[in-house]
Amino acid sequence: MIKLFSLLLTITILTSSSLFAKGWIVPPTSLPQKASAYIKSTYPDAQIWKVERKFKKKRGEVFDVDLSNGASLKFLANGECIDINGRYNTVPFSALPQAVANTVKNTYPQAIIVKVKKEFYGYNLNAVNGYGNYKIKLNNMMELFITADGQLIGQKYKH
């Protein structure tokens, strides 16, 4: 009787904990085609180590991707990249739209990008459907806020 109770308790705990899991590990082939192409063009020498599929209230289906070089990327279900954390590597300028990359290069020519986040509801409330603003963190502890068309709208020192 005690063994049966222990078995049922274990099964209950395992099934209920999986219901509240943050995400599911899925194969790289589960990524949207646009996301796979973006990874191959931005990080051609890196391999995909882990893909985690999550469901968020505001964004719906989201894919968190970890690469062999340490970089971490986040994609929407349509394959649009909304977050890059270079961790131990630089984020290449090719990861950004050309106008945004040019603004970073012109503002801090010696700096290296370490993190990029695309914000849809930040400084431009009308920015939706791919027209968000970019929050870019540099290795000199500066954080830049740039519109999708390359206009610098703010910067701050963040340690």
C-alpha positions in Angstrom: 0.0 0.0 0.0 2.8 2.4 0.9 4.6 1.6 -2.4 1.4 2.2 -4.4 0.9 5.5 -2.6 4.5 6.6 -3.2 4.2 5.7 -6.9 1.0 7.7 -7.3 2.5 10.6 -5.4 5.5 10.6 -7.7 3.4 10.4 -10.9 1.3 13.3 -9.6 4.3 15.5 -8.8 5.9 14.8 -12.2 2.8 15.4 -14.3 1.8 18.6 -12.4 5.3 20.0 -12.5 5.4 19.6 -16.3 2.2 21.6 -16.5 3.9 24.5 -15.0 7.1 24.2 -17.0 8.5 27.5 -18.4 9.1 25.9 -21.8 9.8 22.8 -23.8 13.1 21.8 -25.4 12.5 21.3 -29.1 14.7 20.3 -32.0 16.3 23.2 -34.1 14.1 22.2 -37.0 11.2 23.6 -35.0 12.5 27.1 -35.5 10.7 29.2 -38.1 12.6 29.3 -41.4 13.3 33.0 -41.0 14.9 32.5 -37.6 17.1 29.7 -39.0 18.2 31.8 -41.9 18.9 34.8 -39.5 21.2 32.6 -37.3 23.1 31.2 -40.3 23.7 34.7 -41.7 24.5 36.4 -38.4 26.5 33.6 -36.8 27.7 31.4 -39.7 30.3 29.5 -37.6 28.1 28.7 -34.6 25.8 25.7 -34.1 22.5 25.7 -32.4 22.9 23.9 -29.1 19.5 24.4 -27.5 16.0 25.6 -28.6 13.4 26.2 -26.0 9.8 27.0 -27.0 7.8 29.1 -24.6 4.4 30.7 -24.6 4.2 34.3 -23.4 1.0 36.2 -22.6 1.9 39.3 -24.6 4.0 37.8 -27.4 2.5 34.3 -27.9 5.0 31.6 -29.0 8.7 32.6 -28.4 11.8 30.6 -29.2 14.9 30.9 -27.0 18.0 29.8 -28.8 21.5 29.1 -27.3 24.4 28.9 -29.7 27.8 27.0 -29.4 29.6 30.4 -29.2 27.7 31.3 -26.0 25.3 33.8 -27.7 21.6 33.6 -26.8 18.8 34.8 -29.1 15.1 35.1 -28.8 12.7 34.9 -31.7 8.9 35.5 -32.2 6.8 32.8 -33.9 7.2 34.7 -37.2 11.0 34.3 -37.0 11.7 37.9 -36.1 14.7 38.3 -33.7 13.8 40.4 -30.7 16.7 39.8 -28.4 20.4 38.9 -28.7 22.8 38.5 -25.8 26.4 38.0 -27.0 27.5 36.8 -23.5 31.1 36.2 -24.2 31.1 37.4 -27.8 30.3 40.6 -29.7 27.0 40.9 -31.4 27.8 41.5 -35.1 26.6 44.7 -36.7 25.0 42.5 -39.4 22.5 41.5 -36.7 21.0 45.0 -36.9 19.2 46.9 -39.7 21.8 48.9 -41.6 20.5 52.3 -40.4 20.7 51.2 -36.7 24.2 49.7 -37.2 25.4 53.0 -38.8 24.1 55.0 -35.9 26.0 52.8 -33.4 29.2 53.0 -35.5 29.0 56.8 -35.8 28.1 57.4 -32.1 30.7 55.1 -30.5 33.1 53.9 -33.3 35.4 52.0 -30.9 32.6 50.3 -28.9 31.5 46.7 -29.3 27.8 45.6 -29.1 27.2 43.1 -26.3 23.4 43.0 -26.2 20.5 44.0 -28.4 16.8 44.1 -27.5 14.0 45.1 -29.9 11.3 47.0 -28.0 7.9 47.4 -29.5 6.2 49.6 -26.9 9.1 51.7 -25.7 9.6 55.3 -26.9 7.4 55.1 -29.9 3.9 53.8 -28.9 2.9 53.4 -32.6 5.8 51.1 -33.2 4.3 47.7 -33.9 4.6 44.9 -36.5 8.4 45.1 -37.0 8.9 48.8 -36.5 10.2 48.7 -32.9 13.0 50.6 -31.3 16.3 49.0 -30.4 18.0 49.1 -27.0 21.7 48.4 -27.5 24.2 47.8 -24.8 27.8 48.4 -25.5 31.0 47.2 -23.9 31.7 50.8 -22.6 28.6 50.5 -20.4 26.6 52.8 -22.6 23.0 51.9 -23.5 21.7 53.4 -26.8 18.0 53.8 -27.7 17.7 53.9 -31.5 14.6 53.9 -33.8 14.3 51.3 -36.6 15.2 54.0 -39.1 18.5 54.8 -37.2 17.6 57.9 -35.2 19.3 58.1 -31.8 16.6 58.9 -29.3 18.5 58.5 -26.1 21.6 57.1 -24.3 22.6 56.5 -20.8 25.5 55.1 -18.8 24.5 51.8 -17.2 26.9 49.9 -15.0 
